[in-house]
Amino acid sequence: MLSIGIKYCGGCNPKYDRRKFKQKLEEKFMCTFETAIEDKVYDIIIVLCGCTSACAEHYNLKFKYEKILIRSEEDYIKIVEMLNKYSNI
């Protein structure tokens, strides 16, 4: 089962519901989703930015496969494709 670290931005200018976005992923994929911490290595890091500024600090987060920045609801397809790619590992 993939371990997914979620990093949220500060939420100062959200253009979509980030919690709802994450909830859709949790319903679709059997992965472990948790708020990312710096001392842990995750399979994938998802940086849930509320807008296109993508100002969330994420450079110290460690991952095994990939890190993806989500800036809008339209990025849902990108993360679904990524999770499908690694789900059978």
DSSP file (Angstrom, degrees, kcal/mol; ACC not computed):
  #  RESIDUE AA STRUCTURE BP1 BP2  ACC     N-H-->O    O-->H-N    N-H-->O    O-->H-N    TCO  KAPPA ALPHA  PHI   PSI    X-CA   Y-CA   Z-CA
    1    1 A M              0   0    0      0, 0.0    30,-0.2     0, 0.0     2,-0.1   0.000 360.0 360.0 360.0 131.1    0.0    0.0    0.0
    2    2 A L        -     0   0    0     28,-0.4    30,-3.1    85,-0.1     2,-0.6  -0.407 360.0-139.3 -69.7 141.1    1.4    3.4   -1.0
    3    3 A S  E     -a   32   0A   0     28,-0.2    41,-1.8    -2,-0.1    40,-1.4  -0.917  20.2-165.2-101.3 125.4    2.1    6.0    1.7
    4    4 A I  E     -ab  33  44A   0     28,-3.8    30,-2.2    -2,-0.6     2,-0.5  -0.944   7.5-155.5-116.2 121.2    1.1    9.4    0.6
    5    5 A G  E     -ab  34  45A   0     39,-2.6    41,-3.1    -2,-0.5     2,-0.5  -0.844  11.0-155.4 -94.5 128.7    2.2   12.5    2.4
    6    6 A I  E     -ab  35  46A   0     28,-3.1    30,-2.8    -2,-0.5     2,-0.5  -0.908   8.3-170.6-107.5 125.9   -0.1   15.5    2.0
    7    7 A K  E     - b   0  47A   0     39,-2.8    41,-2.8    -2,-0.5     2,-0.3  -0.974   9.8-158.7-114.2 122.9    1.3   19.1    2.4
    8    8 A Y  E     - b   0  48A   0     -2,-0.5    41,-0.2    39,-0.2    49,-0.2  -0.730  12.7-129.0 -97.8 148.4   -1.3   21.9    2.5
    9    9 A C        -     0   0    0     39,-1.7    -1,-0.1    -2,-0.3    39,-0.0  -0.220  41.9 -90.5 -77.2-178.4   -0.6   25.5    1.7
   10   10 A G        -     0   0    0      1,-0.1    -1,-0.1    -2,-0.1    39,-0.1   0.639  49.6-128.3 -73.0 -14.1   -1.7   28.2    4.2
   11   11 A G        +     0   0    0      2,-0.1    -1,-0.1     1,-0.1    38,-0.0   0.771  60.7 140.8  76.6  26.5   -5.1   28.5    2.5
   12   12 A C  S    S+     0   0    0      1,-0.2    -1,-0.1    39,-0.0     0, 0.0   0.763  81.9  13.8 -74.7 -23.5   -4.9   32.3    2.2
   13   13 A N  S    S-     0   0    0     38,-0.0    -1,-0.2     0, 0.0     2,-0.1  -0.262  80.6-179.4-146.9  53.1   -6.5   32.4   -1.3
   14   14 A P        -     0   0    0      0, 0.0    37,-0.2     0, 0.0    36,-0.1  -0.341  14.7-174.7 -67.4 135.1   -8.1   29.0   -2.0
   15   15 A K  S    S+     0   0    0     35,-3.0     2,-0.3    56,-0.2    36,-0.1   0.438  73.1  20.3-103.5  -5.0   -9.8   28.6   -5.4
   16   16 A Y  S    S-     0   0    0     34,-0.3     2,-1.0    56,-0.1    -1,-0.1  -0.956  93.2 -86.9-154.8 167.9  -11.1   25.1   -4.7
   17   17 A D     >  -     0   0    0     -2,-0.3     4,-2.0     1,-0.2     5,-0.1  -0.714  36.0-173.2 -86.1 102.6  -11.9   22.8   -1.7
   18   18 A R  H  > S+     0   0    0     -2,-1.0     4,-2.4     1,-0.2     5,-0.2   0.851  83.4  53.7 -66.8 -35.9   -8.6   21.0   -0.9
   19   19 A R  H  > S+     0   0    0      2,-0.2     4,-2.6     1,-0.2    -1,-0.2   0.916 109.5  48.1 -65.0 -41.9  -10.2   18.8    1.7
   20   20 A K  H  > S+     0   0    0      2,-0.2     4,-2.2     1,-0.2    -2,-0.2   0.894 109.7  53.8 -64.1 -39.8  -12.8   17.6   -0.8
   21   21 A F  H  X S+     0   0    0     -4,-2.0     4,-1.5     2,-0.2    -2,-0.2   0.938 111.6  44.5 -57.9 -49.3  -10.1   17.0   -3.4
   22   22 A K  H  X S+     0   0    0     -4,-2.4     4,-2.5     1,-0.2    -2,-0.2   0.893 109.6  56.2 -63.7 -40.7   -8.2   14.8   -0.9
   23   23 A Q  H  X S+     0   0    0     -4,-2.6     4,-2.1     1,-0.2    -1,-0.2   0.891 103.8  53.7 -60.4 -40.5  -11.4   13.0    0.1
   24   24 A K  H  X S+     0   0    0     -4,-2.2     4,-1.4     1,-0.2    -1,-0.2   0.896 109.8  48.3 -60.6 -40.2  -12.0   12.1   -3.5
   25   25 A L  H  X S+     0   0    0     -4,-1.5     4,-2.5     1,-0.2    -2,-0.2   0.913 109.5  51.9 -66.2 -42.7   -8.5   10.6   -3.7
   26   26 A E  H  < S+     0   0    0     -4,-2.5    -2,-0.2     1,-0.2    -1,-0.2   0.863 110.4  49.0 -62.3 -36.0   -9.1    8.6   -0.4
   27   27 A E  H  < S+     0   0    0     -4,-2.1    -1,-0.2    -5,-0.2    -2,-0.2   0.807 116.6  42.1 -72.5 -29.6  -12.3    7.2   -1.8
   28   28 A K  H  < S+     0   0    0     -4,-1.4     2,-0.4    -5,-0.2    -2,-0.2   0.809 113.9  48.4 -87.9 -32.4  -10.7    6.1   -5.1
   29   29 A F     <  -     0   0    0     -4,-2.5     2,-1.4    -5,-0.1    -1,-0.1  -0.896  67.6-137.7-121.1 140.6   -7.4    4.7   -3.9
   30   30 A M        +     0   0    0     -2,-0.4   -28,-0.4     2,-0.1     2,-0.3  -0.660  62.5 125.5 -89.9  78.2   -6.4    2.3   -1.1
   31   31 A C        -     0   0    0     -2,-1.4     2,-0.8    -5,-0.2   -28,-0.2  -0.846  68.6-105.5-128.5 164.6   -3.4    4.2    0.1
   32   32 A T  E     -a    3   0A   0    -30,-3.1   -28,-3.8    -2,-0.3     2,-0.5  -0.868  39.1-170.1 -93.1 113.2   -2.3    5.6    3.4
   33   33 A F  E     +a    4   0A   0     -2,-0.8     2,-0.3   -30,-0.2   -28,-0.2  -0.901  16.8 151.7-105.4 129.9   -2.9    9.4    3.3
   34   34 A E  E     -a    5   0A   0    -30,-2.2   -28,-3.1    -2,-0.5     2,-0.3  -0.988  53.2 -84.3-151.1 159.5   -1.5   11.6    6.1
   35   35 A T  E     -a    6   0A   0     -2,-0.3   -28,-0.2   -30,-0.2     2,-0.1  -0.497  58.1-112.9 -64.2 127.8   -0.2   15.1    6.7
   36   36 A A        -     0   0    0    -30,-2.8     2,-0.3    -2,-0.3   -28,-0.1  -0.367  32.3-168.9 -70.3 138.6    3.4   15.1    5.6
   37   37 A I    >   -     0   0    0     25,-0.1     3,-1.1    -2,-0.1    25,-0.3  -0.920  28.4-122.2-122.8 153.8    6.2   15.6    8.1
   38   38 A E  T 3  S+     0   0    0     -2,-0.3    24,-0.2     1,-0.2    -1,-0.1   0.771 104.3  58.9 -68.2 -28.1    9.8   16.3    7.3
   39   39 A D  T 3  S+     0   0    0     22,-0.1     2,-0.4     2,-0.0    -1,-0.2   0.451  95.0  76.2 -84.9   1.2   11.3   13.3    9.2
   40   40 A K  S <  S-     0   0    0     -3,-1.1    22,-0.7    22,-0.1     2,-0.6  -0.880  70.3-137.8-117.3 144.4    9.4   10.6    7.2
   41   41 A V  E     - c   0  62A   0     -2,-0.4     2,-0.3    20,-0.1    22,-0.2  -0.889  24.8-167.7 -99.4 123.9    9.9    9.3    3.7
   42   42 A Y  E     - c   0  63A   0     20,-2.0    22,-2.5    -2,-0.6    23,-0.3  -0.697  30.3-126.6-104.6 158.8    6.7    8.8    1.7
   43   43 A D  E    S+     0   0A   0    -40,-1.4    22,-2.7     1,-0.3    23,-1.1   0.934  97.9   9.1 -66.2 -45.3    6.2    7.0   -1.5
   44   44 A I  E     -bc   4  66A   0    -41,-1.8   -39,-2.6    21,-0.2     2,-0.5  -0.993  66.8-149.8-137.3 141.7    4.5   10.1   -3.0
   45   45 A I  E     -bc   5  67A   0     21,-2.0    23,-2.4    -2,-0.4     2,-0.5  -0.956   9.8-165.1-109.6 129.8    4.2   13.7   -1.8
   46   46 A I  E     -bc   6  68A   0    -41,-3.1   -39,-2.8    -2,-0.5     2,-0.8  -0.973   4.8-159.3-113.0 120.0    1.1   15.7   -2.8
   47   47 A V  E     -bc   7  69A   0     21,-2.9    23,-3.1    -2,-0.5     2,-1.2  -0.877   8.1-156.7 -99.6 107.6    1.4   19.4   -2.3
   48   48 A L  E     -bc   8  70A   0    -41,-2.8   -39,-1.7    -2,-0.8     2,-0.4  -0.706  14.9-176.5 -90.5  93.7   -2.2   20.7   -2.2
   49   49 A C        -     0   0    0     21,-2.5   -41,-0.0    -2,-1.2    -2,-0.0  -0.727  23.7-145.0 -89.8 137.8   -1.9   24.4   -3.1
   50   50 A G  S    S+     0   0    0     -2,-0.4   -35,-3.0   -36,-0.1   -34,-0.3   0.652  78.6   9.6 -78.0 -15.3   -5.1   26.4   -3.0
   51   51 A C  S >  S-     0   0    0    -37,-0.2     3,-1.0    19,-0.1    21,-0.1  -0.872  90.9 -84.0-151.4-177.9   -4.1   28.6   -6.0
   52   52 A T  T 3  S+     0   0    0     -2,-0.3    20,-0.1     1,-0.2    19,-0.1   0.580 109.4  79.4 -74.7  -9.5   -1.6   28.9   -8.7
   53   53 A S  T 3  S-     0   0    0     18,-0.1    -1,-0.2     1,-0.0    18,-0.0   0.846  75.6-164.0 -64.7 -32.1    0.9   30.8   -6.5
   54   54 A A    <   +     0   0    0     -3,-1.0    -2,-0.1     1,-0.1    17,-0.0   0.913  25.5 159.0  48.7  54.1    1.9   27.4   -5.0
   55   55 A C        +     0   0    0      2,-0.1    -1,-0.1    -4,-0.1     2,-0.1   0.429  21.5 126.7 -89.1   0.4    3.6   29.0   -2.1
   56   56 A A        -     0   0    0      1,-0.1     2,-0.6   -49,-0.1   -47,-0.1  -0.365  65.7-120.5 -63.2 133.8    3.6   26.0    0.2
   57   57 A E        +     0   0    0    -49,-0.2    -1,-0.1     1,-0.2    -2,-0.1  -0.653  55.8 141.6 -75.6 118.1    7.0   25.1    1.6
   58   58 A H    >   +     0   0    0     -2,-0.6     3,-1.4   -11,-0.0    -1,-0.2   0.371  30.9 103.5-140.0   1.5    7.7   21.5    0.5
   59   59 A Y  T 3  S+     0   0    0      1,-0.3    -2,-0.1     3,-0.0    -1,-0.0   0.744  82.2  53.0 -68.1 -23.9   11.4   21.3   -0.4
   60   60 A N  T 3  S+     0   0    0      2,-0.1     2,-0.3     0, 0.0    -1,-0.3   0.466  83.3 108.2 -89.7  -1.4   12.4   19.4    2.8
   61   61 A L    <   -     0   0    0     -3,-1.4     2,-0.3   -22,-0.1   -23,-0.1  -0.605  63.1-140.2 -80.9 135.6    9.8   16.7    2.3
   62   62 A K  E     +c   41   0A   0    -22,-0.7   -20,-2.0   -25,-0.3     2,-0.3  -0.747  23.6 174.0-102.3 141.5   11.2   13.3    1.3
   63   63 A F  E     -c   42   0A   0     -2,-0.3   -20,-0.2   -22,-0.2   -19,-0.1  -0.980  30.0-148.5-144.5 155.6    9.7   10.9   -1.2
   64   64 A K  E    S+     0   0A   0    -22,-2.5   -21,-0.2    -2,-0.3   -20,-0.2   0.862  93.0   9.4 -89.0 -42.9   10.6    7.6   -2.8
   65   65 A Y  E    S-     0   0A   0    -22,-2.7     2,-0.3     1,-0.3   -21,-0.2   0.866 118.0 -22.1-107.0 -64.6    8.9    8.0   -6.2
   66   66 A E  E     -c   44   0A   0    -23,-1.1   -21,-2.0     2,-0.0     2,-0.4  -0.972  36.8-144.3-151.3 161.1    7.5   11.4   -7.0
   67   67 A K  E     -c   45   0A   0     -2,-0.3     2,-0.4   -23,-0.2   -21,-0.2  -0.990  22.0-168.7-125.1 139.0    6.2   14.8   -5.7
   68   68 A I  E     -c   46   0A   0    -23,-2.4   -21,-2.9    -2,-0.4     2,-0.5  -0.992  14.8-143.7-132.4 136.9    3.3   16.6   -7.4
   69   69 A L  E     -c   47   0A   0     -2,-0.4     2,-0.6   -23,-0.2   -21,-0.2  -0.874  13.2-158.5 -97.9 125.1    2.0   20.1   -6.9
   70   70 A I  E     +c   48   0A   0    -23,-3.1   -21,-2.5    -2,-0.5   -19,-0.1  -0.917  20.9 165.1-104.7 122.5   -1.7   20.5   -7.2
   71   71 A R        +     0   0    0     -2,-0.6     2,-0.3     1,-0.2   -56,-0.2   0.539  63.4   6.9-113.9 -12.9   -2.8   24.0   -8.0
   72   72 A S  S >  S-     0   0    0    -21,-0.1     3,-1.7   -20,-0.1    -1,-0.2  -0.973  79.0 -95.4-160.5 168.3   -6.4   23.5   -9.1
   73   73 A E  G >  S+     0   0    0     -2,-0.3     3,-1.8     1,-0.3     4,-0.2   0.784 116.5  70.1 -61.6 -26.9   -9.2   20.9   -9.4
   74   74 A E  G >  S+     0   0    0      1,-0.3     3,-0.7     2,-0.1     4,-0.3   0.705  85.1  69.0 -65.0 -18.9   -8.2   20.4  -13.0
   75   75 A D  G <> S+     0   0    0     -3,-1.7     4,-1.8     1,-0.2     3,-0.3   0.508  71.5  94.3 -76.8  -3.4   -5.0   18.7  -11.7
   76   76 A Y  H <> S+     0   0    0     -3,-1.8     4,-2.4     1,-0.2    -1,-0.2   0.894  80.6  54.7 -55.4 -42.6   -7.1   15.8  -10.4
   77   77 A I  H <> S+     0   0    0     -3,-0.7     4,-2.4    -4,-0.2    -1,-0.2   0.892 105.3  53.5 -59.9 -41.1   -6.4   13.8  -13.6
   78   78 A K  H  > S+     0   0    0     -4,-0.3     4,-2.0    -3,-0.3    -1,-0.2   0.918 111.4  43.9 -61.3 -44.8   -2.6   14.2  -13.1
   79   79 A I  H  X S+     0   0    0     -4,-1.8     4,-2.8     2,-0.2     5,-0.2   0.870 111.4  53.7 -72.6 -34.6   -2.7   12.8   -9.6
   80   80 A V  H  X S+     0   0    0     -4,-2.4     4,-2.4    -5,-0.2    -2,-0.2   0.930 110.0  48.4 -62.2 -44.4   -5.0    9.9  -10.5
   81   81 A E  H  X S+     0   0    0     -4,-2.4     4,-1.9     2,-0.2    -2,-0.2   0.906 112.7  48.6 -61.8 -41.8   -2.6    9.0  -13.4
   82   82 A M  H  X S+     0   0    0     -4,-2.0     4,-1.6     2,-0.2    -2,-0.2   0.938 112.3  46.9 -64.7 -46.8    0.3    9.1  -11.0
   83   83 A L  H  X S+     0   0    0     -4,-2.8     4,-1.4     1,-0.2    -2,-0.2   0.879 111.3  51.9 -65.7 -36.9   -1.4    7.0   -8.3
   84   84 A N  H  < S+     0   0    0     -4,-2.4     4,-0.4    -5,-0.2    -1,-0.2   0.893 106.2  56.2 -62.0 -39.0   -2.5    4.5  -10.9
   85   85 A K  H  < S+     0   0    0     -4,-1.9     3,-0.2     1,-0.2    -2,-0.2   0.873 118.9  30.0 -60.2 -40.1    1.1    4.2  -12.1
   86   86 A Y  H >< S+     0   0    0     -4,-1.6     3,-1.7     1,-0.2    -1,-0.2   0.490  92.5  93.7-102.0  -4.6    2.5    3.3   -8.7
   87   87 A S  T 3< S+     0   0    0     -4,-1.4    -1,-0.2     1,-0.3    -2,-0.1   0.764  86.8  49.6 -63.3 -25.9   -0.5    1.5   -7.1
   88   88 A N  T 3         0   0    0     -4,-0.4    -1,-0.3    -3,-0.2    -2,-0.1   0.282 360.0 360.0 -97.9  11.4    0.8   -2.0   -8.2
   89   89 A I    <         0   0    0     -3,-1.7    -1,-0.2     0, 0.0    -2,-0.1   0.462 360.0 360.0 -83.3 360.0    4.3   -1.6   -6.9
